[in-house]
Amino acid sequence: MKCSECQMENIEGALFCEECGAKLETMNELQGAAMESPAGRLLLASPDGSTLEIPAKDDVVVGREDPISEVFPDLDLTGFGGMEKGVSRKHAVIHRSGADYTVEDMTSTNGTYVNRKKVQPNTPQAIKPGDELRFGKLAFSLKAA
Amino acid sequence: MKNELNIRCIMSKDSLPVTDGEQAVYALVDIKAGTGTTPATMPANIALVLDRSGSMDGEKMNNLKEAVGYVVDHLGDNDLVSITIFDDQVETLVPSRPAKNRDEIKAGLASVIVRGGTQISDGLSAGLAEVKKGISRDRVNRIVLLTDGQTWDDEDACLKLADEAGRLGVAITSIGIGEEWNEKLLLQIAERSRGNSHWIQNPIAILDAFRQEMEGMQSVAVTNVTMTGRMSPGVRPVKVFTTVPMIADVSARTVSGSMLQADLGSLDGRKGQAVLIEARVPAHKAGAYRVGQVEIRYDLPSGGLSGRSVKADLNITFIADAAGAAKVNAEVMNLVEKVTAFKLQTQALTEADAGNIVAATRKFQAAATVLLDLGEDELADAVKSEIAALKRTGSLTAAGTKKLEYGTRKLTQVMTEAMKR
C-alpha cells in the first residue's frame, strides 16, 4: 500500500504511513465521498461509517443536547462523543438556500473548521459534498444523501 | 466474577481481504474496573519526595506546602504517609506513619527552608525505603516525586530505583515544575515504575496535580494487573502501547516472539487501561480466524481475591471479496492516530538530539499534520514553533520540548485547564 503523500510503501492493512503519518485507509473513503450532488440532501459521515442526515430545514442547529439548560439542537452530536470532543451546546448552524449550503459558527468554544481551516464566528461559509467539517475535535465528511 | 473487570477487544477491522502476504492489524484491549469492584476502600501507602533546592524558593514552595496539606487532609486514618525532602542532602521529615494527627504531619513541612542543589536519587532512595516499611499488596503503594531542577549526574541511579519500584509494585508519579529539569529522566522514572508524570508550568497548578494523584489513588480497586497475549502460529506482534495514564511504547519489555507479557500495575478505577497491539497476520484462506488470545490477571484486594483471570479472543474474518472488507473501527483508528502523533514526535526529537535537522524537521511537519487532523491545534502550533526554532538556532526550546513530550503522551487524557497553563 503506497502512501499518496510521501510514496513510501507500507504493509497492507496499515492505517497510517510509517514514514510521514498520513492516513492510508480513509483516503479512499474520502475520495468516495467527494461526489458532487449539490441539489440533494446532505449527510454528515463519521470516520467509522455511521451517518447523520441533515434535516430538511433552512437552518439546522448543530450542537449537544442539554436538557438542564433546555438546549435541544436539530443535530445532537452527543452520541458521537460530542462532550469529550469539545462540541458546544449550540455550536454551529447549517443554512440551506435552494441547493446551496453554508455553515456558520455560533461563537463556539472550540471552533468550527471546514477542510481544516477555522471558520470565523458568525460568518457563513459555503460547504459542499466532499468537504471535511469539524466541530471542536469532532470531524465528519460531508456527503450527498 | 463477571462484574470484576470489563474487557473489550476491538480489532481495527472485523474482516480482511484474502491476500498473498502479511497484513497489519491493530487490536485495542480495553480494560475497565467492573461494577462489582469497590474503589476507595484500598488504603494508601504514599511517600512524598520533595525538592527543597534553592530554586524552589517563594511561590513554588508556598504552593507545594498547600498541596501537601491537601494530600494529608484527604488521606484516611488507615493510610500511610511519609515526607522526604532533598537538595544535595536528604532528610526524612515524616517517617512512614498512619495519617492521623494531620496537623503534626503538616507542621513537619511548614518549617522547611530552601537550600542547596538537586540530587534526586538520594531523595528517591529514601522515599522508597519509607514505602517499603508499609508495602503490601492490599495497599496502593506510591511515591510522588516533585522537582524543579536538573539532577547532578545520578540519572542511572534514579532509573535503577524506578526499576526496583516497578518490580515492587510502587508506581512513581514524577512532577516537574518550570523548565529547568530533565523531562526525559522524569518520564522514564514514571514509565519504568508504571507511574504517571506531569509537567507544571505555573506553581499554582501543583495543587491540581496532587489532587489528580489523590483521586487516582483513591479510585484504585484492581491491582497487579498483567496482560499475557498468545498469538496464533505465524502472527507476529510488533508493537505494544499502553495509553493510561500516558501513551508509552512498552514493546521492548513486552514482546517476546509470538508472546506478549505486559505488567500494567494498578487500574485507575475512573480511566482503566487501554492497550494497543500492532501485529502482522499471515496470509490465510477465507473464513474465521483467531489472531490470538489475551489473558488479564489481577488482584481484587477489597474482596480478598488474588490471581483472578479473564480471557478474551482477538478474532477477524478473512473474506475473498476485497471490496466487501470491513471499514476501519473509528475508536481504534482514533487511538492509532494519537499513537502515530506520539511516534512521529518521538522520532523528531531523537533526530533533533542527534543534530539531524532536516530529518527532525520532516518528522515534526508530519507530526503537526496528524495533530491538526486530531483537532489538537495548540500542540500543532507548538510543533511549528519548534520547527522555526530548529531552523533559526539549530536546537529546540526547553519549554517547547516539554510541551511536545508531555502533550503527545497525554493525547489520550483530558487535562485540566490549570495544568495546561
Boltz contact constraints between the chains, C-beta under 6 A:
constraints:
  - contact:
      token1: [A, 11]
      token2: [B, 24]
      max_distance: 6.0
  - contact:
      token1: [A, 12]
      token2: [B, 19]
      max_distance: 6.0
  - contact:
      token1: [A, 12]
      token2: [B, 23]
      max_distance: 6.0
  - contact:
      token1: [A, 13]
      token2: [B, 23]
      max_distance: 6.0
  - contact:
      token1: [A, 13]
      token2: [B, 24]
      max_distance: 6.0
  - contact:
      token1: [A, 13]
      token2: [B, 25]
      max_distance: 6.0
  - contact:
      token1: [A, 14]
      token2: [B, 24]
      max_distance: 6.0
  - contact:
      token1: [A, 15]
      token2: [B, 336]
      max_distance: 6.0
  - contact:
      token1: [A, 16]
      token2: [B, 340]
      max_distance: 6.0
  - contact:
      token1: [A, 20]
      token2: [B, 366]
      max_distance: 6.0
  - contact:
      token1: [A, 21]
      token2: [B, 340]
      max_distance: 6.0
  - contact:
      token1: [A, 21]
      token2: [B, 344]
      max_distance: 6.0
  - contact:
      token1: [A, 21]
      token2: [B, 366]
      max_distance: 6.0
  - contact:
      token1: [A, 21]
      token2: [B, 370]
      max_distance: 6.0
  - contact:
      token1: [A, 25]
      token2: [B, 328]
      max_distance: 6.0
  - contact:
      token1: [A, 47]
      token2: [B, 330]
      max_distance: 6.0
  - contact:
      token1: [A, 47]
      token2: [B, 333]
      max_distance: 6.0
  - contact:
      token1: [A, 48]
      token2: [B, 330]
      max_distance: 6.0
  - contact:
      token1: [A, 49]
      token2: [B, 327]
      max_distance: 6.0
  - contact:
      token1: [A, 116]
      token2: [B, 372]
      max_distance: 6.0
  - contact:
      token1: [A, 137]
      token2: [B, 375]
      max_distance: 6.0
